[in-house]
Every structure is written in structure tokens, then in C-alpha cells.
Amino acid sequence: MMQLTEDDYADLHAAIRQYVSCAVENGDLPDEPEEAAAIFCADYRVDYAGLGDLVERLINVEVTKYERS
């Protein structure tokens, strides 16, 4: 996995939080986290090969938070 600075991680997490919020509200969030991660990485030009697993985990975290609220 690629190494991210704290700022890069915070920016990535914020972008994922925004992506999940919008996708859930619009009904566009794929059922499979792997597919959601691939779409996010393509849309936001994130290296899926290097960060796909992290993106997938963060999407799962944000979906869980969103569902609880």
C-alpha cells in the first residue's frame, strides 16, 4: 500500500465522506464496496492499485456512519 501523509489521508477521507453522502442520497452507491471504491478512484483520479483497499475500507466506515445517523 502507498504511504500517505496525514494531510493526504485527511483529504482522501473527506472526499470519501462527501462521495458516500452524495451517492447514498442520490441512490447511486453500488452495493459492493469494491465497485464503489473503483468508481471513486476513477472519478477522483486516485491510484486504485495502490489505494483501492484503503478506499474500500473508508467507504465501508462512512456507509456505516451514514446508516446509523
Buried (B, 14 or more C-beta within 10 A) or exposed (E): EEEBEEEEEEEBBEBBBEBBBEBBEEEEBBEEBEEBBBBBBEEEEBEBEBBBEBBBEBBBBBBEEBEEE
